[in-house]
């Protein structure tokens, strides 16, 4: 049975990997394991050891703490059924947003805020 922490860490691995446009195969190659193991980590089926998490964090350009951010909130969201980062459309929107140059991104953010306040 999956432990909620393993599932959260796996989601954060998948999220970061996807945000930087890296495939499971590319991550596996850089870490020195098979892509199937990355799949198991990302689904929370297998636990990530401390040394492997260190290697994954280094490869993905984040700190170890990144994988645990939002852990308490994530558990509450999962119980409520509204884990936004589990939604592929939301992840794609975030990825596209960060691909926009900063000046335009700021204007888009301001527009989105105005539209959400008007809704």
Biopython code that builds the backbone (N, CA, C, O; Angstrom):
import numpy as np
from Bio.PDB.StructureBuilder import StructureBuilder

atoms = [
    (1, "UNK", "N", (0.839, -1.186, 0.000)),
    (1, "UNK", "CA", (0.000, 0.000, 0.000)),
    (1, "UNK", "C", (0.882, 1.247, 0.000)),
    (1, "UNK", "O", (1.904, 1.293, 0.685)),
    (2, "UNK", "N", (0.487, 2.234, -0.757)),
    (2, "UNK", "CA", (1.265, 3.468, -0.847)),
    (2, "UNK", "C", (1.173, 4.263, 0.447)),
    (2, "UNK", "O", (0.105, 4.385, 1.047)),
    (3, "UNK", "N", (2.301, 4.795, 0.858)),
    (3, "UNK", "CA", (2.312, 5.722, 1.983)),
    (3, "UNK", "C", (2.079, 7.119, 1.414)),
    (3, "UNK", "O", (2.635, 7.446, 0.365)),
    (4, "UNK", "N", (1.275, 7.951, 2.073)),
    (4, "UNK", "CA", (0.982, 9.289, 1.544)),
    (4, "UNK", "C", (2.228, 10.142, 1.277)),
    (4, "UNK", "O", (2.243, 10.934, 0.334)),
    (5, "UNK", "N", (3.259, 9.986, 2.092)),
    (5, "UNK", "CA", (4.485, 10.758, 1.878)),
    (5, "UNK", "C", (5.179, 10.295, 0.598)),
    (5, "UNK", "O", (5.667, 11.121, -0.174)),
    (6, "UNK", "N", (5.227, 8.988, 0.367)),
    (6, "UNK", "CA", (5.843, 8.468, -0.859)),
    (6, "UNK", "C", (5.084, 8.953, -2.089)),
    (6, "UNK", "O", (5.690, 9.309, -3.099)),
    (7, "UNK", "N", (3.754, 8.966, -2.000)),
    (7, "UNK", "CA", (2.937, 9.443, -3.121)),
    (7, "UNK", "C", (3.184, 10.931, -3.373)),
    (7, "UNK", "O", (3.266, 11.362, -4.523)),
    (8, "UNK", "N", (3.301, 11.717, -2.296)),
    (8, "UNK", "CA", (3.551, 13.157, -2.440)),
    (8, "UNK", "C", (4.917, 13.412, -3.068)),
    (8, "UNK", "O", (5.039, 14.211, -3.996)),
    (9, "UNK", "N", (5.929, 12.740, -2.568)),
    (9, "UNK", "CA", (7.281, 12.903, -3.123)),
    (9, "UNK", "C", (7.285, 12.504, -4.599)),
    (9, "UNK", "O", (7.891, 13.186, -5.426)),
    (10, "UNK", "N", (6.616, 11.411, -4.927)),
    (10, "UNK", "CA", (6.537, 10.975, -6.312)),
    (10, "UNK", "C", (5.867, 12.000, -7.212)),
    (10, "UNK", "O", (6.320, 12.247, -8.329)),
    (11, "UNK", "N", (4.784, 12.596, -6.720)),
    (11, "UNK", "CA", (4.102, 13.638, -7.495)),
    (11, "UNK", "C", (5.005, 14.834, -7.723)),
    (11, "UNK", "O", (5.002, 15.431, -8.799)),
    (12, "UNK", "N", (5.775, 15.178, -6.706)),
    (12, "UNK", "CA", (6.688, 16.330, -6.830)),
    (12, "UNK", "C", (7.813, 16.021, -7.817)),
    (12, "UNK", "O", (8.247, 16.904, -8.557)),
    (13, "UNK", "N", (8.288, 14.771, -7.832)),
    (13, "UNK", "CA", (9.296, 14.374, -8.827)),
    (13, "UNK", "C", (8.699, 14.530, -10.221)),
    (13, "UNK", "O", (9.302, 15.154, -11.094)),
    (14, "UNK", "N", (7.507, 13.959, -10.427)),
    (14, "UNK", "CA", (6.852, 14.033, -11.732)),
    (14, "UNK", "C", (6.607, 15.485, -12.141)),
    (14, "UNK", "O", (6.846, 15.865, -13.287)),
    (15, "UNK", "N", (6.133, 16.281, -11.200)),
    (15, "UNK", "CA", (5.836, 17.683, -11.477)),
    (15, "UNK", "C", (7.081, 18.435, -11.928)),
    (15, "UNK", "O", (7.056, 19.130, -12.944)),
    (16, "UNK", "N", (8.154, 18.298, -11.185)),
    (16, "UNK", "CA", (9.397, 19.012, -11.539)),
    (16, "UNK", "C", (9.971, 18.496, -12.857)),
    (16, "UNK", "O", (10.404, 19.287, -13.695)),
    (17, "UNK", "N", (9.976, 17.196, -13.042)),
    (17, "UNK", "CA", (10.490, 16.615, -14.280)),
    (17, "UNK", "C", (9.700, 17.130, -15.468)),
    (17, "UNK", "O", (10.270, 17.494, -16.496)),
    (18, "UNK", "N", (8.400, 17.156, -15.320)),
    (18, "UNK", "CA", (7.538, 17.614, -16.403)),
    (18, "UNK", "C", (7.728, 19.112, -16.663)),
    (18, "UNK", "O", (7.726, 19.551, -17.813)),
    (19, "UNK", "N", (7.889, 19.889, -15.594)),
    (19, "UNK", "CA", (8.051, 21.339, -15.741)),
    (19, "UNK", "C", (9.320, 21.702, -16.513)),
    (19, "UNK", "O", (9.341, 22.697, -17.238)),
    (20, "UNK", "N", (10.352, 20.918, -16.364)),
    (20, "UNK", "CA", (11.591, 21.237, -17.087)),
    (20, "UNK", "C", (11.686, 20.491, -18.410)),
    (20, "UNK", "O", (12.698, 20.581, -19.107)),
    (21, "UNK", "N", (10.634, 19.755, -18.758)),
    (21, "UNK", "CA", (10.582, 19.086, -20.051)),
    (21, "UNK", "C", (11.472, 17.864, -20.170)),
    (21, "UNK", "O", (11.978, 17.559, -21.250)),
    (22, "UNK", "N", (11.661, 17.173, -19.071)),
    (22, "UNK", "CA", (12.509, 15.981, -19.070)),
    (22, "UNK", "C", (11.634, 14.737, -19.077)),
    (22, "UNK", "O", (10.618, 14.689, -18.384)),
    (23, "UNK", "N", (12.016, 13.735, -19.850)),
    (23, "UNK", "CA", (11.272, 12.481, -19.872)),
    (23, "UNK", "C", (11.718, 11.592, -18.710)),
    (23, "UNK", "O", (12.754, 11.823, -18.087)),
    (24, "UNK", "N", (10.911, 10.580, -18.443)),
    (24, "UNK", "CA", (11.303, 9.601, -17.426)),
    (24, "UNK", "C", (12.606, 8.926, -17.824)),
    (24, "UNK", "O", (13.468, 8.680, -16.981)),
    (25, "UNK", "N", (12.747, 8.628, -19.103)),
    (25, "UNK", "CA", (13.958, 7.968, -19.588)),
    (25, "UNK", "C", (15.184, 8.850, -19.367)),
    (25, "UNK", "O", (16.230, 8.364, -18.935)),
    (26, "UNK", "N", (15.062, 10.136, -19.658)),
    (26, "UNK", "CA", (16.196, 11.051, -19.473)),
    (26, "UNK", "C", (16.592, 11.140, -18.002)),
    (26, "UNK", "O", (17.776, 11.113, -17.668)),
    (27, "UNK", "N", (15.594, 11.248, -17.128)),
    (27, "UNK", "CA", (15.897, 11.304, -15.694)),
    (27, "UNK", "C", (16.551, 10.011, -15.246)),
    (27, "UNK", "O", (17.541, 10.032, -14.515)),
    (28, "UNK", "N", (16.005, 8.892, -15.678)),
    (28, "UNK", "CA", (16.561, 7.589, -15.302)),
    (28, "UNK", "C", (18.010, 7.463, -15.766)),
    (28, "UNK", "O", (18.869, 6.999, -15.016)),
    (29, "UNK", "N", (18.277, 7.874, -16.995)),
    (29, "UNK", "CA", (19.641, 7.797, -17.526)),
    (29, "UNK", "C", (20.606, 8.630, -16.690)),
    (29, "UNK", "O", (21.715, 8.186, -16.394)),
    (30, "UNK", "N", (20.189, 9.831, -16.310)),
    (30, "UNK", "CA", (21.074, 10.715, -15.549)),
    (30, "UNK", "C", (21.302, 10.231, -14.126)),
    (30, "UNK", "O", (22.349, 10.488, -13.532)),
    (31, "UNK", "N", (20.312, 9.528, -13.587)),
    (31, "UNK", "CA", (20.422, 9.016, -12.217)),
    (31, "UNK", "C", (21.047, 7.620, -12.194)),
    (31, "UNK", "O", (21.539, 7.169, -11.159)),
    (32, "UNK", "N", (21.023, 6.943, -13.339)),
    (32, "UNK", "CA", (21.649, 5.637, -13.426)),
    (32, "UNK", "C", (20.740, 4.477, -13.073)),
    (32, "UNK", "O", (21.192, 3.465, -12.537)),
    (33, "UNK", "N", (19.440, 4.626, -13.379)),
    (33, "UNK", "CA", (18.485, 3.553, -13.120)),
    (33, "UNK", "C", (17.603, 3.369, -14.357)),
    (33, "UNK", "O", (17.751, 4.094, -15.341)),
    (34, "UNK", "N", (16.696, 2.410, -14.305)),
    (34, "UNK", "CA", (15.767, 2.165, -15.410)),
    (34, "UNK", "C", (14.560, 3.093, -15.285)),
    (34, "UNK", "O", (14.174, 3.476, -14.180)),
    (35, "UNK", "N", (13.967, 3.451, -16.432)),
    (35, "UNK", "CA", (12.836, 4.376, -16.399)),
    (35, "UNK", "C", (11.641, 3.791, -15.649)),
    (35, "UNK", "O", (10.820, 4.536, -15.116)),
    (36, "UNK", "N", (11.540, 2.465, -15.604)),
    (36, "UNK", "CA", (10.442, 1.834, -14.870)),
    (36, "UNK", "C", (10.512, 2.173, -13.381)),
    (36, "UNK", "O", (9.491, 2.285, -12.703)),
    (37, "UNK", "N", (11.747, 2.333, -12.890)),
    (37, "UNK", "CA", (11.902, 2.692, -11.483)),
    (37, "UNK", "C", (11.415, 4.115, -11.244)),
    (37, "UNK", "O", (10.816, 4.406, -10.209)),
    (38, "UNK", "N", (11.673, 5.003, -12.204)),
    (38, "UNK", "CA", (11.164, 6.378, -12.097)),
    (38, "UNK", "C", (9.635, 6.340, -12.063)),
    (38, "UNK", "O", (9.013, 7.055, -11.276)),
    (39, "UNK", "N", (9.027, 5.504, -12.919)),
    (39, "UNK", "CA", (7.565, 5.363, -12.910)),
    (39, "UNK", "C", (7.067, 4.939, -11.531)),
    (39, "UNK", "O", (6.077, 5.473, -11.032)),
    (40, "UNK", "N", (7.746, 3.992, -10.928)),
    (40, "UNK", "CA", (7.337, 3.508, -9.613)),
    (40, "UNK", "C", (7.512, 4.586, -8.544)),
    (40, "UNK", "O", (6.682, 4.702, -7.641)),
    (41, "UNK", "N", (8.582, 5.373, -8.639)),
    (41, "UNK", "CA", (8.759, 6.483, -7.706)),
    (41, "UNK", "C", (7.633, 7.499, -7.877)),
    (41, "UNK", "O", (7.045, 7.955, -6.896)),
    (42, "UNK", "N", (7.339, 7.848, -9.116)),
    (42, "UNK", "CA", (6.357, 8.895, -9.389)),
    (42, "UNK", "C", (4.940, 8.501, -8.977)),
    (42, "UNK", "O", (4.132, 9.369, -8.647)),
    (43, "UNK", "N", (4.636, 7.237, -8.990)),
    (43, "UNK", "CA", (3.309, 6.792, -8.549)),
    (43, "UNK", "C", (3.266, 6.533, -7.044)),
    (43, "UNK", "O", (2.190, 6.330, -6.481)),
    (44, "UNK", "N", (4.423, 6.539, -6.396)),
    (44, "UNK", "CA", (4.477, 6.268, -4.965)),
    (44, "UNK", "C", (4.484, 4.789, -4.643)),
    (44, "UNK", "O", (4.405, 4.406, -3.476)),
    (45, "UNK", "N", (4.580, 3.950, -5.671)),
    (45, "UNK", "CA", (4.597, 2.506, -5.435)),
    (45, "UNK", "C", (5.901, 2.072, -4.772)),
    (45, "UNK", "O", (5.908, 1.145, -3.962)),
    (46, "UNK", "N", (6.998, 2.736, -5.112)),
    (46, "UNK", "CA", (8.292, 2.460, -4.476)),
    (46, "UNK", "C", (8.772, 3.709, -3.755)),
    (46, "UNK", "O", (8.601, 4.829, -4.237)),
    (47, "UNK", "N", (9.367, 3.499, -2.609)),
    (47, "UNK", "CA", (9.964, 4.600, -1.865)),
    (47, "UNK", "C", (11.286, 4.993, -2.495)),
    (47, "UNK", "O", (12.005, 4.157, -3.043)),
    (48, "UNK", "N", (11.593, 6.272, -2.408)),
    (48, "UNK", "CA", (12.858, 6.778, -2.914)),
    (48, "UNK", "C", (13.817, 6.845, -1.730)),
    (48, "UNK", "O", (13.514, 7.481, -0.720)),
    (49, "UNK", "N", (14.967, 6.193, -1.849)),
    (49, "UNK", "CA", (15.950, 6.248, -0.768)),
    (49, "UNK", "C", (16.534, 7.659, -0.687)),
    (49, "UNK", "O", (16.429, 8.439, -1.633)),
    (50, "UNK", "N", (17.140, 7.969, 0.436)),
    (50, "UNK", "CA", (17.720, 9.297, 0.635)),
    (50, "UNK", "C", (18.786, 9.608, -0.406)),
    (50, "UNK", "O", (18.815, 10.711, -0.952)),
    (51, "UNK", "N", (19.664, 8.647, -0.686)),
    (51, "UNK", "CA", (20.732, 8.895, -1.656)),
    (51, "UNK", "C", (20.175, 9.058, -3.069)),
    (51, "UNK", "O", (20.682, 9.865, -3.848)),
    (52, "UNK", "N", (19.136, 8.294, -3.399)),
    (52, "UNK", "CA", (18.525, 8.419, -4.727)),
    (52, "UNK", "C", (17.781, 9.750, -4.843)),
    (52, "UNK", "O", (17.812, 10.391, -5.893)),
    (53, "UNK", "N", (17.113, 10.165, -3.763)),
    (53, "UNK", "CA", (16.420, 11.452, -3.777)),
    (53, "UNK", "C", (17.423, 12.586, -3.943)),
    (53, "UNK", "O", (17.140, 13.582, -4.609)),
    (54, "UNK", "N", (18.585, 12.433, -3.338)),
    (54, "UNK", "CA", (19.658, 13.415, -3.500)),
    (54, "UNK", "C", (20.051, 13.530, -4.979)),
    (54, "UNK", "O", (20.173, 14.633, -5.512)),
    (55, "UNK", "N", (20.245, 12.389, -5.626)),
    (55, "UNK", "CA", (20.620, 12.375, -7.046)),
    (55, "UNK", "C", (19.521, 12.965, -7.925)),
    (55, "UNK", "O", (19.801, 13.706, -8.867)),
    (56, "UNK", "N", (18.273, 12.632, -7.612)),
    (56, "UNK", "CA", (17.150, 13.149, -8.398)),
    (56, "UNK", "C", (17.042, 14.664, -8.219)),
    (56, "UNK", "O", (16.835, 15.393, -9.189)),
    (57, "UNK", "N", (17.181, 15.130, -6.987)),
    (57, "UNK", "CA", (17.124, 16.576, -6.730)),
    (57, "UNK", "C", (18.221, 17.302, -7.490)),
    (57, "UNK", "O", (17.978, 18.347, -8.094)),
    (58, "UNK", "N", (19.421, 16.752, -7.463)),
    (58, "UNK", "CA", (20.549, 17.358, -8.178)),
    (58, "UNK", "C", (20.264, 17.400, -9.679)),
    (58, "UNK", "O", (20.509, 18.417, -10.328)),
    (59, "UNK", "N", (19.760, 16.325, -10.222)),
    (59, "UNK", "CA", (19.458, 16.242, -11.656)),
    (59, "UNK", "C", (18.354, 17.217, -12.045)),
    (59, "UNK", "O", (18.415, 17.831, -13.110)),
    (60, "UNK", "N", (17.342, 17.363, -11.184)),
    (60, "UNK", "CA", (16.210, 18.237, -11.498)),
    (60, "UNK", "C", (16.453, 19.690, -11.085)),
    (60, "UNK", "O", (15.626, 20.560, -11.357)),
    (61, "UNK", "N", (17.578, 19.949, -10.434)),
    (61, "UNK", "CA", (17.928, 21.316, -10.076)),
    (61, "UNK", "C", (17.105, 21.907, -8.944)),
    (61, "UNK", "O", (16.783, 23.096, -8.954)),
    (62, "UNK", "N", (16.764, 21.071, -7.965)),
    (62, "UNK", "CA", (16.007, 21.538, -6.805)),
    (62, "UNK", "C", (16.679, 21.031, -5.533)),
    (62, "UNK", "O", (17.575, 20.188, -5.582)),
    (63, "UNK", "N", (16.238, 21.553, -4.406)),
    (63, "UNK", "CA", (16.721, 21.055, -3.122)),
    (63, "UNK", "C", (15.877, 19.854, -2.701)),
    (63, "UNK", "O", (14.788, 19.637, -3.232)),
    (64, "UNK", "N", (16.376, 19.094, -1.765)),
    (64, "UNK", "CA", (15.619, 17.961, -1.218)),
    (64, "UNK", "C", (14.290, 18.452, -0.646)),
    (64, "UNK", "O", (13.270, 17.773, -0.770)),
    (65, "UNK", "N", (14.301, 19.618, -0.025)),
    (65, "UNK", "CA", (13.092, 20.163, 0.596)),
    (65, "UNK", "C", (11.966, 20.354, -0.413)),
    (65, "UNK", "O", (10.793, 20.292, -0.045)),
    (66, "UNK", "N", (12.303, 20.586, -1.678)),
    (66, "UNK", "CA", (11.291, 20.780, -2.716)),
    (66, "UNK", "C", (10.285, 19.635, -2.739)),
    (66, "UNK", "O", (9.089, 19.858, -2.930)),
    (67, "UNK", "N", (10.761, 18.427, -2.548)),
    (67, "UNK", "CA", (9.901, 17.254, -2.656)),
    (67, "UNK", "C", (8.911, 17.131, -1.502)),
    (67, "UNK", "O", (7.935, 16.386, -1.595)),
    (68, "UNK", "N", (9.160, 17.858, -0.415)),
    (68, "UNK", "CA", (8.296, 17.782, 0.749)),
    (68, "UNK", "C", (7.425, 19.027, 0.914)),
    (68, "UNK", "O", (6.576, 19.078, 1.804)),
    (69, "UNK", "N", (7.634, 20.034, 0.055)),
    (69, "UNK", "CA", (6.831, 21.258, 0.131)),
    (69, "UNK", "C", (5.370, 20.924, -0.100)),
    (69, "UNK", "O", (5.023, 20.146, -0.990)),
    (70, "UNK", "N", (4.520, 21.528, 0.719)),
    (70, "UNK", "CA", (3.086, 21.327, 0.571)),
    (70, "UNK", "C", (2.594, 19.971, 1.034)),
    (70, "UNK", "O", (1.472, 19.576, 0.716)),
    (71, "UNK", "N", (3.409, 19.262, 1.772)),
    (71, "UNK", "CA", (3.029, 17.904, 2.192)),
    (71, "UNK", "C", (1.747, 17.910, 3.016)),
    (71, "UNK", "O", (0.839, 17.123, 2.746)),
    (72, "UNK", "N", (1.658, 18.775, 4.006)),
    (72, "UNK", "CA", (0.450, 18.826, 4.843)),
    (72, "UNK", "C", (-0.746, 19.281, 4.020)),
    (72, "UNK", "O", (-1.826, 18.699, 4.120)),
    (73, "UNK", "N", (-0.561, 20.317, 3.208)),
    (73, "UNK", "CA", (-1.646, 20.816, 2.377)),
    (73, "UNK", "C", (-2.037, 19.782, 1.325)),
    (73, "UNK", "O", (-3.214, 19.635, 0.995)),
    (74, "UNK", "N", (-1.039, 19.064, 0.801)),
    (74, "UNK", "CA", (-1.303, 18.043, -0.215)),
    (74, "UNK", "C", (-2.163, 16.914, 0.321)),
    (74, "UNK", "O", (-3.027, 16.398, -0.388)),
    (75, "UNK", "N", (-1.935, 16.530, 1.557)),
    (75, "UNK", "CA", (-2.732, 15.464, 2.162)),
    (75, "UNK", "C", (-4.172, 15.925, 2.337)),
    (75, "UNK", "O", (-5.109, 15.165, 2.092)),
    (76, "UNK", "N", (-4.342, 17.170, 2.761)),
    (76, "UNK", "CA", (-5.689, 17.708, 2.919)),
    (76, "UNK", "C", (-6.388, 17.820, 1.572)),
    (76, "UNK", "O", (-7.570, 17.496, 1.457)),
    (77, "UNK", "N", (-5.666, 18.277, 0.551)),
    (77, "UNK", "CA", (-6.247, 18.423, -0.790)),
    (77, "UNK", "C", (-6.627, 17.068, -1.366)),
    (77, "UNK", "O", (-7.677, 16.929, -1.993)),
    (78, "UNK", "N", (-5.778, 16.070, -1.155)),
    (78, "UNK", "CA", (-6.064, 14.729, -1.679)),
    (78, "UNK", "C", (-7.313, 14.154, -1.022)),
    (78, "UNK", "O", (-8.129, 13.508, -1.679)),
    (79, "UNK", "N", (-7.455, 14.394, 0.287)),
    (79, "UNK", "CA", (-8.636, 13.908, 0.982)),
    (79, "UNK", "C", (-9.889, 14.614, 0.474)),
    (79, "UNK", "O", (-10.960, 14.013, 0.394)),
    (80, "UNK", "N", (-9.747, 15.889, 0.134)),
    (80, "UNK", "CA", (-10.892, 16.658, -0.377)),
    (80, "UNK", "C", (-11.102, 16.413, -1.867)),
    (80, "UNK", "O", (-12.122, 16.828, -2.419)),
    (81, "UNK", "N", (-10.164, 15.752, -2.523)),
    (81, "UNK", "CA", (-10.294, 15.442, -3.935)),
    (81, "UNK", "C", (-9.989, 16.616, -4.854)),
    (81, "UNK", "O", (-10.476, 16.651, -5.984)),
    (82, "UNK", "N", (-9.196, 17.577, -4.397)),
    (82, "UNK", "CA", (-8.901, 18.747, -5.230)),
    (82, "UNK", "C", (-7.400, 19.016, -5.320)),
    (82, "UNK", "O", (-6.954, 20.141, -5.098)),
    (83, "UNK", "N", (-6.641, 18.009, -5.637)),
    (83, "UNK", "CA", (-5.202, 18.149, -5.814)),
    (83, "UNK", "C", (-4.944, 18.733, -7.209)),
    (83, "UNK", "O", (-4.880, 18.003, -8.199)),
    (84, "UNK", "N", (-4.799, 20.048, -7.267)),
    (84, "UNK", "CA", (-4.683, 20.730, -8.552)),
    (84, "UNK", "C", (-3.480, 20.253, -9.349)),
    (84, "UNK", "O", (-3.565, 20.169, -10.574)),
    (85, "UNK", "N", (-2.375, 19.942, -8.710)),
    (85, "UNK", "CA", (-1.186, 19.541, -9.446)),
    (85, "UNK", "C", (-1.277, 18.102, -9.963)),
    (85, "UNK", "O", (-0.382, 17.641, -10.671)),
    (86, "UNK", "N", (-2.346, 17.398, -9.613)),
    (86, "UNK", "CA", (-2.576, 16.079, -10.204)),
    (86, "UNK", "C", (-3.310, 16.224, -11.534)),
    (86, "UNK", "O", (-3.417, 15.266, -12.299)),
    (87, "UNK", "N", (-3.812, 17.422, -11.803)),
    (87, "UNK", "CA", (-4.543, 17.693, -13.039)),
    (87, "UNK", "C", (-3.554, 18.039, -14.147)),
    (87, "UNK", "O", (-2.820, 19.022, -14.049)),
    (88, "UNK", "N", (-3.539, 17.230, -15.193)),
    (88, "UNK", "CA", (-2.588, 17.417, -16.293)),
    (88, "UNK", "C", (-2.762, 18.781, -16.964)),
    (88, "UNK", "O", (-1.781, 19.401, -17.375)),
    (89, "UNK", "N", (-4.005, 19.248, -17.075)),
    (89, "UNK", "CA", (-4.265, 20.551, -17.689)),
    (89, "UNK", "C", (-3.644, 21.673, -16.849)),
    (89, "UNK", "O", (-3.071, 22.615, -17.395)),
    (90, "UNK", "N", (-3.758, 21.570, -15.527)),
    (90, "UNK", "CA", (-3.175, 22.587, -14.652)),
    (90, "UNK", "C", (-1.655, 22.589, -14.783)),
    (90, "UNK", "O", (-1.034, 23.651, -14.835)),
    (91, "UNK", "N", (-1.055, 21.396, -14.838)),
    (91, "UNK", "CA", (0.398, 21.320, -15.006)),
    (91, "UNK", "C", (0.830, 21.921, -16.342)),
    (91, "UNK", "O", (1.837, 22.626, -16.417)),
    (92, "UNK", "N", (0.066, 21.641, -17.388)),
    (92, "UNK", "CA", (0.410, 22.189, -18.700)),
    (92, "UNK", "C", (0.290, 23.706, -18.704)),
    (92, "UNK", "O", (1.108, 24.397, -19.312)),
    (93, "UNK", "N", (-0.732, 24.227, -18.022)),
    (93, "UNK", "CA", (-0.906, 25.671, -17.928)),
    (93, "UNK", "C", (0.271, 26.321, -17.200)),
    (93, "UNK", "O", (0.789, 27.348, -17.638)),
    (94, "UNK", "N", (0.684, 25.724, -16.099)),
    (94, "UNK", "CA", (1.810, 26.260, -15.338)),
    (94, "UNK", "C", (3.096, 26.208, -16.157)),
    (94, "UNK", "O", (3.881, 27.156, -16.161)),
    (95, "UNK", "N", (3.300, 25.102, -16.843)),
    (95, "UNK", "CA", (4.503, 24.966, -17.674)),
    (95, "UNK", "C", (4.516, 26.014, -18.785)),
    (95, "UNK", "O", (5.545, 26.639, -19.044)),
    (96, "UNK", "N", (3.378, 26.202, -19.436)),
    (96, "UNK", "CA", (3.279, 27.199, -20.499)),
    (96, "UNK", "C", (3.481, 28.606, -19.951)),
    (96, "UNK", "O", (4.126, 29.442, -20.583)),
    (97, "UNK", "N", (2.928, 28.856, -18.783)),
    (97, "UNK", "CA", (3.057, 30.162, -18.138)),
    (97, "UNK", "C", (4.524, 30.521, -17.916)),
    (97, "UNK", "O", (4.943, 31.639, -18.214)),
    (98, "UNK", "N", (5.301, 29.582, -17.397)),
    (98, "UNK", "CA", (6.706, 29.863, -17.122)),
    (98, "UNK", "C", (7.577, 29.887, -18.375)),
    (98, "UNK", "O", (8.736, 30.297, -18.320)),
    (99, "UNK", "N", (7.023, 29.451, -19.500)),
    (99, "UNK", "CA", (7.757, 29.541, -20.764)),
    (99, "UNK", "C", (7.640, 30.936, -21.379)),
    (99, "UNK", "O", (8.385, 31.272, -22.299)),
    (100, "UNK", "N", (6.708, 31.747, -20.877)),
    (100, "UNK", "CA", (6.501, 33.111, -21.379)),
    (100, "UNK", "C", (7.566, 34.019, -20.768)),
    (100, "UNK", "O", (7.881, 33.886, -19.585)),
    (101, "UNK", "N", (8.128, 34.945, -21.562)),
    (101, "UNK", "CA", (9.108, 35.890, -21.004)),
    (101, "UNK", "C", (8.513, 36.664, -19.811)),
    (101, "UNK", "O", (7.312, 36.930, -19.772)),
    (102, "UNK", "N", (9.352, 37.013, -18.864)),
    (102, "UNK", "CA", (8.893, 37.551, -17.587)),
    (102, "UNK", "C", (7.994, 38.773, -17.706)),
    (102, "UNK", "O", (6.986, 38.857, -17.003)),
    (103, "UNK", "N", (8.326, 39.715, -18.569)),
    (103, "UNK", "CA", (7.518, 40.936, -18.683)),
    (103, "UNK", "C", (6.092, 40.604, -19.143)),
    (103, "UNK", "O", (5.121, 41.110, -18.580)),
    (104, "UNK", "N", (5.974, 39.758, -20.161)),
    (104, "UNK", "CA", (4.654, 39.369, -20.638)),
    (104, "UNK", "C", (3.938, 38.492, -19.616)),
    (104, "UNK", "O", (2.718, 38.567, -19.463)),
    (105, "UNK", "N", (4.706, 37.663, -18.921)),
    (105, "UNK", "CA", (4.128, 36.783, -17.907)),
    (105, "UNK", "C", (3.478, 37.613, -16.803)),
    (105, "UNK", "O", (2.403, 37.269, -16.313)),
    (106, "UNK", "N", (4.122, 38.687, -16.422)),
    (106, "UNK", "CA", (3.575, 39.557, -15.368)),
    (106, "UNK", "C", (2.252, 40.174, -15.821)),
    (106, "UNK", "O", (1.302, 40.266, -15.042)),
    (107, "UNK", "N", (2.199, 40.596, -17.091)),
    (107, "UNK", "CA", (0.956, 41.176, -17.615)),
    (107, "UNK", "C", (-0.153, 40.127, -17.656)),
    (107, "UNK", "O", (-1.305, 40.415, -17.329)),
    (108, "UNK", "N", (0.201, 38.920, -18.057)),
    (108, "UNK", "CA", (-0.777, 37.837, -18.097)),
    (108, "UNK", "C", (-1.281, 37.536, -16.688)),
    (108, "UNK", "O", (-2.476, 37.309, -16.496)),
    (109, "UNK", "N", (-0.405, 37.534, -15.725)),
    (109, "UNK", "CA", (-0.781, 37.295, -14.335)),
    (109, "UNK", "C", (-1.752, 38.366, -13.859)),
    (109, "UNK", "O", (-2.766, 38.055, -13.233)),
    (110, "UNK", "N", (-1.448, 39.624, -14.151)),
    (110, "UNK", "CA", (-2.332, 40.727, -13.763)),
    (110, "UNK", "C", (-3.709, 40.585, -14.409)),
    (110, "UNK", "O", (-4.731, 40.806, -13.760)),
    (111, "UNK", "N", (-3.729, 40.210, -15.703)),
    (111, "UNK", "CA", (-4.987, 39.998, -16.404)),
    (111, "UNK", "C", (-5.786, 38.870, -15.749)),
    (111, "UNK", "O", (-6.989, 39.006, -15.528)),
    (112, "UNK", "N", (-5.125, 37.770, -15.443)),
    (112, "UNK", "CA", (-5.803, 36.637, -14.810)),
    (112, "UNK", "C", (-6.381, 37.034, -13.458)),
    (112, "UNK", "O", (-7.489, 36.624, -13.111)),
    (113, "UNK", "N", (-5.646, 37.821, -12.704)),
    (113, "UNK", "CA", (-6.135, 38.265, -11.398)),
    (113, "UNK", "C", (-7.396, 39.120, -11.559)),
    (113, "UNK", "O", (-8.374, 38.927, -10.837)),
    (114, "UNK", "N", (-7.372, 40.061, -12.501)),
    (114, "UNK", "CA", (-8.532, 40.915, -12.754)),
    (114, "UNK", "C", (-9.738, 40.077, -13.180)),
    (114, "UNK", "O", (-10.854, 40.285, -12.702)),
    (115, "UNK", "N", (-9.496, 39.130, -14.085)),
    (115, "UNK", "CA", (-10.601, 38.278, -14.545)),
    (115, "UNK", "C", (-11.178, 37.425, -13.431)),
    (115, "UNK", "O", (-12.391, 37.226, -13.364)),
    (116, "UNK", "N", (-10.316, 36.918, -12.556)),
    (116, "UNK", "CA", (-10.815, 36.077, -11.454)),
    (116, "UNK", "C", (-11.590, 36.907, -10.444)),
    (116, "UNK", "O", (-12.549, 36.415, -9.849)),
    (117, "UNK", "N", (-11.192, 38.156, -10.242)),
    (117, "UNK", "CA", (-11.925, 39.019, -9.315)),
    (117, "UNK", "C", (-13.278, 39.412, -9.901)),
    (117, "UNK", "O", (-14.235, 39.629, -9.158)),
    (118, "UNK", "N", (-13.362, 39.507, -11.228)),
    (118, "UNK", "CA", (-14.620, 39.882, -11.880)),
    (118, "UNK", "C", (-15.596, 38.708, -11.958)),
    (118, "UNK", "O", (-16.797, 38.905, -12.142)),
    (119, "UNK", "N", (-15.081, 37.502, -11.820)),
    (119, "UNK", "CA", (-15.944, 36.303, -11.971)),
    (119, "UNK", "C", (-16.818, 36.086, -10.753)),
    (119, "UNK", "O", (-17.596, 35.133, -10.714)),
]
sb = StructureBuilder()
sb.init_structure("model")
sb.init_model(0)
sb.init_chain("A")
sb.init_seg("    ")
for serial, (resi, resn, name, xyz) in enumerate(atoms, 1):
    if name == "N":
        sb.init_residue(resn, " ", resi, " ")
    sb.init_atom(name, np.array(xyz, "f"), 0.0, 1.0, " ", f" {name:<3s}", serial, name[0])
structure = sb.get_structure()
